[in-house]
Amino acid sequence: MNYAWQLPYREALVELHAERLAQKIKTAESAIQQRILQIRRDDRSNEEELQALYDALNGLRVLAKAECKTLELTPPPSSSELAS
């Protein structure tokens, strides 16, 4: 199954130009974070996609650490953040 957040994620993974990589990582991270929030708000039981989202965030963190020394990604929103 294809999800909307996967396109920016794939674009970040294949970006070869360092000057564009950081922005593509941020764009992908934002799309992933938004989808995590949507799933949690809607209280959907979509464990397969949720695991894929967390795996993708981890992949972006590895990529950012290896290729963009100054880029810091934000952690996924916690359940307590969603309640406020």
Biopython code that builds the backbone (N, CA, C, O; Angstrom):
import numpy as np
from Bio.PDB.StructureBuilder import StructureBuilder

atoms = [
    (1, "MET", "N", (0.845, -1.184, 0.000)),
    (1, "MET", "CA", (0.000, 0.000, 0.000)),
    (1, "MET", "C", (0.888, 1.244, 0.000)),
    (1, "MET", "O", (1.923, 1.274, 0.665)),
    (2, "ASN", "N", (0.489, 2.242, -0.729)),
    (2, "ASN", "CA", (1.231, 3.500, -0.775)),
    (2, "ASN", "C", (0.519, 4.561, 0.054)),
    (2, "ASN", "O", (-0.702, 4.707, -0.016)),
    (3, "TYR", "N", (1.284, 5.284, 0.825)),
    (3, "TYR", "CA", (0.759, 6.367, 1.651)),
    (3, "TYR", "C", (1.366, 7.682, 1.170)),
    (3, "TYR", "O", (2.463, 7.697, 0.611)),
    (4, "ALA", "N", (0.654, 8.782, 1.387)),
    (4, "ALA", "CA", (1.099, 10.089, 0.899)),
    (4, "ALA", "C", (2.459, 10.485, 1.462)),
    (4, "ALA", "O", (3.239, 11.135, 0.766)),
    (5, "TRP", "N", (2.762, 10.112, 2.699)),
    (5, "TRP", "CA", (4.037, 10.488, 3.317)),
    (5, "TRP", "C", (5.232, 9.758, 2.696)),
    (5, "TRP", "O", (6.375, 10.177, 2.873)),
    (6, "GLN", "N", (4.970, 8.677, 1.974)),
    (6, "GLN", "CA", (6.073, 7.899, 1.413)),
    (6, "GLN", "C", (6.801, 8.618, 0.276)),
    (6, "GLN", "O", (8.003, 8.421, 0.099)),
    (7, "LEU", "N", (6.098, 9.443, -0.491)),
    (7, "LEU", "CA", (6.754, 10.151, -1.594)),
    (7, "LEU", "C", (7.845, 11.094, -1.094)),
    (7, "LEU", "O", (8.977, 11.000, -1.567)),
    (8, "PRO", "N", (7.551, 12.012, -0.146)),
    (8, "PRO", "CA", (8.648, 12.866, 0.327)),
    (8, "PRO", "C", (9.743, 12.069, 1.033)),
    (8, "PRO", "O", (10.912, 12.456, 0.996)),
    (9, "TYR", "N", (9.378, 10.968, 1.671)),
    (9, "TYR", "CA", (10.385, 10.117, 2.318)),
    (9, "TYR", "C", (11.328, 9.528, 1.273)),
    (9, "TYR", "O", (12.547, 9.577, 1.435)),
    (10, "ARG", "N", (10.765, 8.974, 0.206)),
    (10, "ARG", "CA", (11.603, 8.406, -0.858)),
    (10, "ARG", "C", (12.460, 9.482, -1.534)),
    (10, "ARG", "O", (13.618, 9.238, -1.874)),
    (11, "GLU", "N", (11.886, 10.664, -1.725)),
    (11, "GLU", "CA", (12.659, 11.748, -2.338)),
    (11, "GLU", "C", (13.862, 12.121, -1.485)),
    (11, "GLU", "O", (14.929, 12.423, -2.019)),
    (12, "ALA", "N", (13.705, 12.104, -0.174)),
    (12, "ALA", "CA", (14.833, 12.393, 0.717)),
    (12, "ALA", "C", (15.885, 11.293, 0.615)),
    (12, "ALA", "O", (17.082, 11.578, 0.594)),
    (13, "LEU", "N", (15.448, 10.059, 0.552)),
    (13, "LEU", "CA", (16.396, 8.938, 0.511)),
    (13, "LEU", "C", (17.257, 8.927, -0.745)),
    (13, "LEU", "O", (18.401, 8.473, -0.714)),
    (14, "VAL", "N", (16.714, 9.420, -1.840)),
    (14, "VAL", "CA", (17.466, 9.357, -3.096)),
    (14, "VAL", "C", (18.130, 10.680, -3.478)),
    (14, "VAL", "O", (18.781, 10.765, -4.519)),
    (15, "GLU", "N", (17.972, 11.707, -2.651)),
    (15, "GLU", "CA", (18.562, 13.012, -2.969)),
    (15, "GLU", "C", (20.091, 12.920, -2.892)),
    (15, "GLU", "O", (20.646, 12.495, -1.879)),
    (16, "LEU", "N", (20.747, 13.316, -3.955)),
    (16, "LEU", "CA", (22.200, 13.245, -4.025)),
    (16, "LEU", "C", (22.883, 14.582, -3.750)),
    (16, "LEU", "O", (24.076, 14.613, -3.448)),
    (17, "HIS", "N", (22.149, 15.675, -3.848)),
    (17, "HIS", "CA", (22.724, 17.000, -3.661)),
    (17, "HIS", "C", (22.598, 17.409, -2.202)),
    (17, "HIS", "O", (21.496, 17.568, -1.677)),
    (18, "ALA", "N", (23.734, 17.574, -1.565)),
    (18, "ALA", "CA", (23.768, 17.875, -0.129)),
    (18, "ALA", "C", (22.987, 19.142, 0.210)),
    (18, "ALA", "O", (22.343, 19.218, 1.257)),
    (19, "GLU", "N", (23.045, 20.129, -0.673)),
    (19, "GLU", "CA", (22.369, 21.394, -0.385)),
    (19, "GLU", "C", (20.847, 21.267, -0.392)),
    (19, "GLU", "O", (20.164, 22.112, 0.187)),
    (20, "ARG", "N", (20.305, 20.240, -1.026)),
    (20, "ARG", "CA", (18.856, 20.025, -1.050)),
    (20, "ARG", "C", (18.410, 18.941, -0.073)),
    (20, "ARG", "O", (17.225, 18.836, 0.242)),
    (21, "LEU", "N", (19.343, 18.149, 0.398)),
    (21, "LEU", "CA", (19.000, 17.012, 1.242)),
    (21, "LEU", "C", (18.333, 17.421, 2.549)),
    (21, "LEU", "O", (17.323, 16.832, 2.933)),
    (22, "ALA", "N", (18.877, 18.413, 3.237)),
    (22, "ALA", "CA", (18.312, 18.828, 4.527)),
    (22, "ALA", "C", (16.853, 19.239, 4.379)),
    (22, "ALA", "O", (16.026, 18.868, 5.212)),
    (23, "GLN", "N", (16.525, 19.985, 3.352)),
    (23, "GLN", "CA", (15.138, 20.413, 3.149)),
    (23, "GLN", "C", (14.238, 19.219, 2.842)),
    (23, "GLN", "O", (13.109, 19.156, 3.329)),
    (24, "LYS", "N", (14.716, 18.291, 2.055)),
    (24, "LYS", "CA", (13.901, 17.114, 1.733)),
    (24, "LYS", "C", (13.680, 16.250, 2.973)),
    (24, "LYS", "O", (12.607, 15.672, 3.145)),
    (25, "ILE", "N", (14.685, 16.162, 3.830)),
    (25, "ILE", "CA", (14.522, 15.422, 5.079)),
    (25, "ILE", "C", (13.472, 16.102, 5.947)),
    (25, "ILE", "O", (12.608, 15.432, 6.512)),
    (26, "LYS", "N", (13.537, 17.416, 6.059)),
    (26, "LYS", "CA", (12.550, 18.151, 6.864)),
    (26, "LYS", "C", (11.143, 17.992, 6.303)),
    (26, "LYS", "O", (10.188, 17.829, 7.063)),
    (27, "THR", "N", (11.008, 18.037, 4.994)),
    (27, "THR", "CA", (9.703, 17.867, 4.358)),
    (27, "THR", "C", (9.142, 16.476, 4.645)),
    (27, "THR", "O", (7.964, 16.328, 4.969)),
    (28, "ALA", "N", (9.986, 15.472, 4.525)),
    (28, "ALA", "CA", (9.553, 14.103, 4.803)),
    (28, "ALA", "C", (9.201, 13.932, 6.271)),
    (28, "ALA", "O", (8.200, 13.297, 6.603)),
    (29, "GLU", "N", (10.016, 14.493, 7.145)),
    (29, "GLU", "CA", (9.741, 14.397, 8.579)),
    (29, "GLU", "C", (8.388, 15.036, 8.904)),
    (29, "GLU", "O", (7.605, 14.474, 9.669)),
    (30, "SER", "N", (8.120, 16.179, 8.341)),
    (30, "SER", "CA", (6.856, 16.867, 8.591)),
    (30, "SER", "C", (5.669, 16.025, 8.129)),
    (30, "SER", "O", (4.672, 15.913, 8.843)),
    (31, "ALA", "N", (5.768, 15.443, 6.956)),
    (31, "ALA", "CA", (4.679, 14.603, 6.440)),
    (31, "ALA", "C", (4.459, 13.392, 7.344)),
    (31, "ALA", "O", (3.319, 13.006, 7.601)),
    (32, "ILE", "N", (5.536, 12.802, 7.821)),
    (32, "ILE", "CA", (5.438, 11.636, 8.702)),
    (32, "ILE", "C", (4.831, 12.030, 10.041)),
    (32, "ILE", "O", (3.940, 11.346, 10.545)),
    (33, "GLN", "N", (5.308, 13.127, 10.620)),
    (33, "GLN", "CA", (4.783, 13.583, 11.913)),
    (33, "GLN", "C", (3.284, 13.895, 11.816)),
    (33, "GLN", "O", (2.515, 13.561, 12.717)),
    (34, "GLN", "N", (2.882, 14.534, 10.722)),
    (34, "GLN", "CA", (1.465, 14.860, 10.540)),
    (34, "GLN", "C", (0.619, 13.594, 10.463)),
    (34, "GLN", "O", (-0.475, 13.537, 11.024)),
    (35, "ARG", "N", (1.125, 12.588, 9.773)),
    (35, "ARG", "CA", (0.375, 11.337, 9.658)),
    (35, "ARG", "C", (0.283, 10.622, 11.006)),
    (35, "ARG", "O", (-0.762, 10.058, 11.331)),
    (36, "ILE", "N", (1.358, 10.637, 11.793)),
    (36, "ILE", "CA", (1.322, 10.034, 13.129)),
    (36, "ILE", "C", (0.246, 10.713, 13.966)),
    (36, "ILE", "O", (-0.549, 10.044, 14.626)),
    (37, "LEU", "N", (0.222, 12.034, 13.936)),
    (37, "LEU", "CA", (-0.798, 12.772, 14.686)),
    (37, "LEU", "C", (-2.204, 12.414, 14.218)),
    (37, "LEU", "O", (-3.106, 12.227, 15.035)),
    (38, "GLN", "N", (-2.387, 12.320, 12.922)),
    (38, "GLN", "CA", (-3.706, 11.994, 12.373)),
    (38, "GLN", "C", (-4.157, 10.612, 12.834)),
    (38, "GLN", "O", (-5.309, 10.441, 13.233)),
    (39, "ILE", "N", (-3.287, 9.650, 12.786)),
    (39, "ILE", "CA", (-3.643, 8.298, 13.216)),
    (39, "ILE", "C", (-3.993, 8.286, 14.699)),
    (39, "ILE", "O", (-4.971, 7.659, 15.106)),
    (40, "ARG", "N", (-3.201, 8.972, 15.496)),
    (40, "ARG", "CA", (-3.452, 8.995, 16.939)),
    (40, "ARG", "C", (-4.742, 9.746, 17.281)),
    (40, "ARG", "O", (-5.494, 9.310, 18.153)),
    (41, "ARG", "N", (-5.005, 10.862, 16.610)),
    (41, "ARG", "CA", (-6.228, 11.631, 16.868)),
    (41, "ARG", "C", (-7.476, 10.848, 16.495)),
    (41, "ARG", "O", (-8.474, 10.867, 17.215)),
    (42, "ASP", "N", (-7.408, 10.169, 15.375)),
    (42, "ASP", "CA", (-8.558, 9.406, 14.895)),
    (42, "ASP", "C", (-8.718, 8.086, 15.640)),
    (42, "ASP", "O", (-9.689, 7.358, 15.437)),
    (43, "ASP", "N", (-7.744, 7.786, 16.513)),
    (43, "ASP", "CA", (-7.761, 6.567, 17.315)),
    (43, "ASP", "C", (-7.934, 5.331, 16.439)),
    (43, "ASP", "O", (-8.667, 4.402, 16.778)),
    (44, "ARG", "N", (-7.254, 5.348, 15.329)),
    (44, "ARG", "CA", (-7.311, 4.205, 14.426)),
    (44, "ARG", "C", (-6.300, 3.154, 14.871)),
    (44, "ARG", "O", (-5.220, 3.478, 15.366)),
    (45, "SER", "N", (-6.657, 1.937, 14.693)),
    (45, "SER", "CA", (-5.733, 0.854, 14.980)),
    (45, "SER", "C", (-5.054, 0.461, 13.676)),
    (45, "SER", "O", (-5.472, -0.480, 13.001)),
    (46, "ASN", "N", (-4.023, 1.182, 13.339)),
    (46, "ASN", "CA", (-3.303, 0.929, 12.107)),
    (46, "ASN", "C", (-1.842, 0.678, 12.461)),
    (46, "ASN", "O", (-0.961, 1.469, 12.126)),
    (47, "GLU", "N", (-1.606, -0.424, 13.137)),
    (47, "GLU", "CA", (-0.268, -0.724, 13.647)),
    (47, "GLU", "C", (0.767, -0.881, 12.537)),
    (47, "GLU", "O", (1.921, -0.484, 12.705)),
    (48, "GLU", "N", (0.368, -1.448, 11.420)),
    (48, "GLU", "CA", (1.318, -1.663, 10.328)),
    (48, "GLU", "C", (1.844, -0.329, 9.791)),
    (48, "GLU", "O", (3.052, -0.161, 9.622)),
    (49, "GLU", "N", (0.946, 0.610, 9.526)),
    (49, "GLU", "CA", (1.396, 1.907, 9.021)),
    (49, "GLU", "C", (2.157, 2.665, 10.105)),
    (49, "GLU", "O", (3.156, 3.320, 9.809)),
    (50, "LEU", "N", (1.706, 2.586, 11.342)),
    (50, "LEU", "CA", (2.390, 3.278, 12.435)),
    (50, "LEU", "C", (3.830, 2.777, 12.563)),
    (50, "LEU", "O", (4.746, 3.576, 12.757)),
    (51, "GLN", "N", (4.035, 1.474, 12.456)),
    (51, "GLN", "CA", (5.391, 0.925, 12.516)),
    (51, "GLN", "C", (6.215, 1.431, 11.335)),
    (51, "GLN", "O", (7.387, 1.771, 11.494)),
    (52, "ALA", "N", (5.609, 1.481, 10.158)),
    (52, "ALA", "CA", (6.313, 1.998, 8.974)),
    (52, "ALA", "C", (6.696, 3.464, 9.171)),
    (52, "ALA", "O", (7.773, 3.887, 8.750)),
    (53, "LEU", "N", (5.822, 4.237, 9.807)),
    (53, "LEU", "CA", (6.112, 5.651, 10.079)),
    (53, "LEU", "C", (7.316, 5.792, 11.017)),
    (53, "LEU", "O", (8.223, 6.584, 10.760)),
    (54, "TYR", "N", (7.314, 5.024, 12.092)),
    (54, "TYR", "CA", (8.441, 5.091, 13.031)),
    (54, "TYR", "C", (9.733, 4.588, 12.394)),
    (54, "TYR", "O", (10.805, 5.135, 12.654)),
    (55, "ASP", "N", (9.642, 3.564, 11.572)),
    (55, "ASP", "CA", (10.822, 3.089, 10.850)),
    (55, "ASP", "C", (11.359, 4.164, 9.910)),
    (55, "ASP", "O", (12.569, 4.364, 9.805)),
    (56, "ALA", "N", (10.447, 4.850, 9.232)),
    (56, "ALA", "CA", (10.855, 5.920, 8.317)),
    (56, "ALA", "C", (11.516, 7.064, 9.080)),
    (56, "ALA", "O", (12.524, 7.604, 8.623)),
    (57, "LEU", "N", (10.964, 7.445, 10.237)),
    (57, "LEU", "CA", (11.595, 8.494, 11.047)),
    (57, "LEU", "C", (13.003, 8.089, 11.466)),
    (57, "LEU", "O", (13.929, 8.900, 11.428)),
    (58, "ASN", "N", (13.156, 6.837, 11.865)),
    (58, "ASN", "CA", (14.489, 6.364, 12.235)),
    (58, "ASN", "C", (15.442, 6.406, 11.049)),
    (58, "ASN", "O", (16.611, 6.765, 11.194)),
    (59, "GLY", "N", (14.938, 6.039, 9.881)),
    (59, "GLY", "CA", (15.761, 6.121, 8.676)),
    (59, "GLY", "C", (16.191, 7.548, 8.369)),
    (59, "GLY", "O", (17.332, 7.791, 7.977)),
    (60, "LEU", "N", (15.271, 8.490, 8.548)),
    (60, "LEU", "CA", (15.609, 9.900, 8.323)),
    (60, "LEU", "C", (16.653, 10.384, 9.327)),
    (60, "LEU", "O", (17.542, 11.160, 8.978)),
    (61, "ARG", "N", (16.544, 9.926, 10.569)),
    (61, "ARG", "CA", (17.523, 10.321, 11.584)),
    (61, "ARG", "C", (18.916, 9.831, 11.232)),
    (61, "ARG", "O", (19.895, 10.562, 11.377)),
    (62, "VAL", "N", (19.002, 8.593, 10.769)),
    (62, "VAL", "CA", (20.291, 8.032, 10.354)),
    (62, "VAL", "C", (20.851, 8.829, 9.179)),
    (62, "VAL", "O", (22.030, 9.184, 9.166)),
    (63, "LEU", "N", (20.009, 9.105, 8.207)),
    (63, "LEU", "CA", (20.430, 9.874, 7.037)),
    (63, "LEU", "C", (20.882, 11.272, 7.433)),
    (63, "LEU", "O", (21.923, 11.742, 6.974)),
    (64, "ALA", "N", (20.108, 11.935, 8.278)),
    (64, "ALA", "CA", (20.454, 13.292, 8.717)),
    (64, "ALA", "C", (21.775, 13.300, 9.483)),
    (64, "ALA", "O", (22.604, 14.188, 9.286)),
    (65, "LYS", "N", (21.967, 12.326, 10.343)),
    (65, "LYS", "CA", (23.197, 12.267, 11.133)),
    (65, "LYS", "C", (24.418, 12.023, 10.245)),
    (65, "LYS", "O", (25.486, 12.591, 10.471)),
    (66, "ALA", "N", (24.246, 11.177, 9.244)),
    (66, "ALA", "CA", (25.359, 10.838, 8.363)),
    (66, "ALA", "C", (25.674, 11.933, 7.353)),
    (66, "ALA", "O", (26.837, 12.171, 7.029)),
    (67, "GLU", "N", (24.646, 12.590, 6.861)),
    (67, "GLU", "CA", (24.836, 13.510, 5.737)),
    (67, "GLU", "C", (24.645, 14.978, 6.070)),
    (67, "GLU", "O", (25.176, 15.833, 5.361)),
    (68, "CYS", "N", (23.922, 15.295, 7.103)),
    (68, "CYS", "CA", (23.608, 16.686, 7.461)),
    (68, "CYS", "C", (23.988, 16.887, 8.917)),
    (68, "CYS", "O", (23.134, 16.794, 9.798)),
    (69, "LYS", "N", (25.206, 17.149, 9.170)),
    (69, "LYS", "CA", (25.732, 17.190, 10.533)),
    (69, "LYS", "C", (24.972, 18.129, 11.465)),
    (69, "LYS", "O", (24.912, 17.870, 12.667)),
    (70, "THR", "N", (24.396, 19.199, 10.954)),
    (70, "THR", "CA", (23.742, 20.185, 11.812)),
    (70, "THR", "C", (22.231, 20.023, 11.889)),
    (70, "THR", "O", (21.577, 20.759, 12.628)),
    (71, "LEU", "N", (21.661, 19.085, 11.151)),
    (71, "LEU", "CA", (20.214, 18.920, 11.122)),
    (71, "LEU", "C", (19.758, 18.070, 12.298)),
    (71, "LEU", "O", (20.247, 16.957, 12.491)),
    (72, "GLU", "N", (18.821, 18.594, 13.084)),
    (72, "GLU", "CA", (18.238, 17.859, 14.210)),
    (72, "GLU", "C", (16.765, 17.621, 13.915)),
    (72, "GLU", "O", (16.035, 18.559, 13.598)),
    (73, "LEU", "N", (16.330, 16.386, 14.016)),
    (73, "LEU", "CA", (14.934, 16.062, 13.802)),
    (73, "LEU", "C", (14.208, 16.021, 15.137)),
    (73, "LEU", "O", (14.796, 15.688, 16.166)),
    (74, "THR", "N", (12.933, 16.362, 15.113)),
    (74, "THR", "CA", (12.147, 16.352, 16.339)),
    (74, "THR", "C", (11.611, 14.957, 16.601)),
    (74, "THR", "O", (11.314, 14.216, 15.663)),
    (75, "PRO", "N", (11.484, 14.593, 17.875)),
    (75, "PRO", "CA", (10.926, 13.265, 18.173)),
    (75, "PRO", "C", (9.442, 13.221, 17.828)),
    (75, "PRO", "O", (8.790, 14.264, 17.760)),
    (76, "PRO", "N", (8.907, 12.029, 17.611)),
    (76, "PRO", "CA", (7.469, 11.928, 17.320)),
    (76, "PRO", "C", (6.656, 12.430, 18.505)),
    (76, "PRO", "O", (7.122, 12.353, 19.642)),
    (77, "PRO", "N", (5.464, 12.938, 18.269)),
    (77, "PRO", "CA", (4.638, 13.448, 19.362)),
    (77, "PRO", "C", (4.245, 12.331, 20.311)),
    (77, "PRO", "O", (3.943, 11.215, 19.887)),
    (78, "SER", "N", (4.255, 12.641, 21.593)),
    (78, "SER", "CA", (3.864, 11.653, 22.604)),
    (78, "SER", "C", (2.364, 11.708, 22.812)),
    (78, "SER", "O", (1.698, 12.644, 22.372)),
    (79, "SER", "N", (1.850, 10.716, 23.473)),
    (79, "SER", "CA", (0.411, 10.677, 23.770)),
    (79, "SER", "C", (-0.015, 11.844, 24.637)),
    (79, "SER", "O", (-1.119, 12.364, 24.474)),
    (80, "SER", "N", (0.845, 12.267, 25.562)),
    (80, "SER", "CA", (0.508, 13.399, 26.430)),
    (80, "SER", "C", (0.435, 14.709, 25.660)),
    (80, "SER", "O", (-0.351, 15.591, 26.007)),
    (81, "GLU", "N", (1.244, 14.841, 24.622)),
    (81, "GLU", "CA", (1.182, 16.046, 23.788)),
    (81, "GLU", "C", (-0.128, 16.120, 23.016)),
    (81, "GLU", "O", (-0.645, 17.207, 22.762)),
    (82, "LEU", "N", (-0.657, 14.972, 22.648)),
    (82, "LEU", "CA", (-1.900, 14.935, 21.903)),
    (82, "LEU", "C", (-3.087, 15.298, 22.779)),
    (82, "LEU", "O", (-4.087, 15.820, 22.288)),
    (83, "ALA", "N", (-2.982, 15.023, 24.076)),
    (83, "ALA", "CA", (-4.083, 15.298, 24.988)),
    (83, "ALA", "C", (-4.212, 16.787, 25.315)),
    (83, "ALA", "O", (-5.286, 17.246, 25.706)),
    (84, "SER", "N", (-3.132, 17.536, 25.158)),
    (84, "SER", "CA", (-3.174, 18.965, 25.509)),
    (84, "SER", "C", (-3.709, 19.835, 24.416)),
    (84, "SER", "O", (-3.796, 21.052, 24.582)),
]
sb = StructureBuilder()
sb.init_structure("model")
sb.init_model(0)
sb.init_chain("A")
sb.init_seg("    ")
for serial, (resi, resn, name, xyz) in enumerate(atoms, 1):
    if name == "N":
        sb.init_residue(resn, " ", resi, " ")
    sb.init_atom(name, np.array(xyz, "f"), 0.0, 1.0, " ", f" {name:<3s}", serial, name[0])
structure = sb.get_structure()
